[in-house]
Amino acid sequence: MKAVVILSGGMDSTTAAFIAKHQGYKIIPLHFNYNQRTEKRELKAFNDICDFLNLKQRYIINLPFFKQIGASALVDTNLKVPTDGIKPGIPITYVPFRNGIFLSIATAIAEKEGAEAIFIGVVEEDSSGYPDCTQEFIKHMQDAINAGTKPETKIKIKTPLIHLKKEDIVKEAIKYNVPLHLTWSCYQNEEKACGVCDSCRLRLKGFEKAKIKDPINYAK
């Protein structure tokens, strides 16, 4: 069995990759550079994790148009990444339809490679509230994949973390021996994680509740 794994280099996507491996899939890792603030650091994390898993075949896709579209603090440096805590609603760090575009490209690769699955580490229950991380969204993308590929193509979107709390994701990562020290989650720093952006806050909260120390370094 083959699975395309959308692998940002963060804790969630890396844990999803290790779950795919545990389920017996041959992993085809897929990474996107889209002019995000931490593009270089995320790419390093991706390559470090692929090296750890001894994955030779890697897809690294450049999507510069996200910066042209803007509308997100992750790609537009004129917008400030929020650091004052997670608020209700969709935050300014949401990149418009990012996972829809990622899944579309992953589908093309999966069809070419003859893969049966696409793994994506989206989290609905304990996340920043992005609309493209929900079960409903994934269901509609699954329908689109079925409608838009060859009749003989059978690809299933797998979201093993979608209903988990961050603390449970940390525990899953430990269970599957995920090299958490190689992962990167921070939205704005590439040297030491800021510790105060939404992504850092969610990650730190997960480790704290799981009573496990986060192995990466934080500025604060």
C-alpha positions in Angstrom: 0.0 0.0 0.0 1.1 3.5 -0.7 0.1 6.8 0.9 0.9 10.4 0.0 1.5 12.1 3.3 1.2 15.9 3.5 4.1 16.7 5.8 4.7 20.2 6.9 7.3 19.2 9.5 5.0 20.1 12.4 4.0 17.7 15.2 0.6 16.9 13.8 1.6 16.0 10.3 4.6 14.1 11.5 2.5 12.0 13.9 0.1 11.3 11.0 3.1 10.1 8.9 4.1 7.7 11.7 0.6 6.4 12.0 0.6 5.8 8.2 3.8 3.9 8.6 2.4 1.8 11.5 -0.6 1.0 9.3 1.7 -0.5 6.7 1.7 2.2 4.1 4.7 3.0 2.0 5.0 6.8 2.6 5.3 9.3 -0.2 6.1 12.5 1.6 4.8 15.8 0.2 5.9 19.2 1.4 4.8 22.7 0.3 6.9 25.9 0.2 4.4 28.8 -0.1 6.4 31.8 1.1 5.3 31.2 4.7 7.3 33.0 7.4 9.0 29.9 8.5 9.5 28.3 5.1 13.2 27.4 5.5 12.7 26.0 9.0 9.7 23.9 8.0 11.6 22.6 5.0 14.5 21.6 7.2 12.1 19.8 9.6 10.5 18.0 6.6 13.9 16.8 5.3 15.1 15.8 8.8 12.0 13.7 9.3 12.3 12.1 5.9 15.9 11.3 6.7 14.8 9.8 10.0 12.3 7.6 8.2 14.9 6.8 5.4 12.5 8.2 2.7 14.3 8.7 -0.5 11.4 9.8 -2.7 10.2 13.2 -1.7 7.9 15.8 -3.4 8.6 19.4 -2.6 6.2 21.7 -4.3 6.6 25.5 -4.5 3.4 27.5 -4.4 4.5 31.2 -4.6 1.0 32.4 -5.5 -0.1 32.2 -1.8 2.0 35.4 -1.1 0.4 37.1 -4.1 -3.1 36.3 -2.8 -2.1 37.4 0.7 -4.9 37.8 3.3 -2.9 35.8 5.9 -0.3 36.8 8.4 1.6 33.6 7.5 2.4 34.9 4.0 1.9 38.7 4.3 4.6 40.3 6.6 2.5 43.5 6.7 0.1 41.6 8.9 1.0 40.8 12.5 0.9 37.2 13.8 -1.3 37.3 16.9 0.6 36.6 20.1 -2.0 37.5 22.8 -3.8 34.2 23.0 -6.3 32.2 21.0 -9.5 34.1 20.3 -12.9 32.9 19.0 -13.4 33.0 15.2 -11.1 32.4 12.3 -7.7 34.0 12.9 -5.6 36.1 10.6 -3.2 33.2 10.3 -5.7 31.3 8.2 -4.4 30.9 4.6 -7.4 30.9 2.3 -8.3 27.4 1.1 -4.7 26.2 1.7 -5.7 22.6 2.6 -8.0 22.4 -0.4 -5.1 23.3 -2.7 -2.8 21.0 -0.8 -5.2 18.1 -1.1 -5.8 18.7 -4.8 -2.1 18.5 -5.5 -1.7 15.5 -3.2 -4.5 13.8 -5.2 -2.7 14.4 -8.5 0.4 12.8 -7.0 -1.5 9.9 -5.5 -3.2 9.1 -8.8 0.1 9.2 -10.6 1.8 7.0 -7.9 -1.1 4.6 -7.6 -1.5 5.5 -3.9 -4.6 4.3 -2.0 -4.5 7.1 0.6 -3.7 10.6 1.4 -2.8 11.4 5.1 -3.2 14.9 6.4 -2.7 15.9 10.0 -5.7 18.3 10.3 -7.1 18.8 13.8 -10.7 20.1 14.3 -11.3 19.6 18.0 -8.3 21.5 19.5 -7.0 23.9 16.9 -7.0 27.5 15.7 -10.4 27.1 14.1 -9.5 27.0 10.4 -12.5 26.0 8.2 -10.3 23.7 6.0 -9.5 21.5 9.0 -13.0 20.3 9.7 -14.6 16.9 9.2 -17.2 18.5 6.9 -14.5 20.0 4.7 -12.6 16.7 4.4 -15.9 14.9 3.5 -16.5 17.3 0.6 -12.9 17.1 -0.6 -13.3 13.3 -0.6 -16.4 13.6 -2.8 -14.5 15.9 -5.1 -11.6 13.5 -5.4 -13.9 10.6 -6.2 -15.7 12.7 -8.9 -12.6 14.2 -10.4 -10.3 11.2 -10.8 -10.3 8.1 -13.1 -13.0 5.5 -12.4 -10.4 3.0 -11.3 -8.7 5.5 -9.0 -9.6 4.9 -5.4 -8.0 7.3 -2.9 -9.1 7.8 0.7 -8.3 10.9 2.7 -7.1 9.8 6.1 -7.3 12.2 9.1 -6.2 10.1 12.1 -5.9 13.2 14.4 -8.9 15.2 13.4 -10.9 14.6 16.6 -8.0 14.5 19.1 -7.0 17.0 21.7 -3.4 18.3 21.5 -2.5 16.4 24.7 -3.7 13.1 23.0 -1.7 14.0 19.9 1.4 14.3 22.1 0.6 10.9 23.6 0.1 9.4 20.1 3.5 10.8 19.1 5.2 9.2 22.0 3.4 6.0 21.4 4.7 5.8 17.8 8.2 7.1 18.6 7.8 10.3 16.7 11.1 12.3 16.8 9.4 15.4 18.2 12.7 17.2 18.6 12.9 17.3 14.8 9.4 18.9 14.3 8.6 22.6 14.1 5.3 24.3 14.8 6.0 28.0 15.3 4.3 30.5 12.9 6.9 33.3 13.1 10.4 32.3 14.3 13.0 30.0 12.6 15.7 29.9 15.3 13.8 29.4 18.6 10.0 28.9 18.7 8.3 32.1 19.9 6.1 30.3 22.4 3.3 32.9 22.1 1.7 32.4 18.6 -1.4 30.3 18.4 0.5 27.3 17.1 3.1 27.4 19.9 0.4 28.0 22.5 -1.6 24.9 21.3 1.6 22.8 21.2 2.8 23.9 24.6 -0.7 23.3 26.1 -0.7 19.8 24.7 2.7 18.9 26.2 1.7 20.5 29.5 -1.5 18.5 29.8 0.2 15.3 28.7 2.8 16.0 31.4 5.6 15.7 28.9 8.4 18.2 28.2 8.5 19.6 24.7 12.0 18.9 23.4 12.3 21.9 21.1 13.7 25.3 22.3 11.5 28.4 22.9 12.5 32.0 23.0 10.1 32.6 26.0 
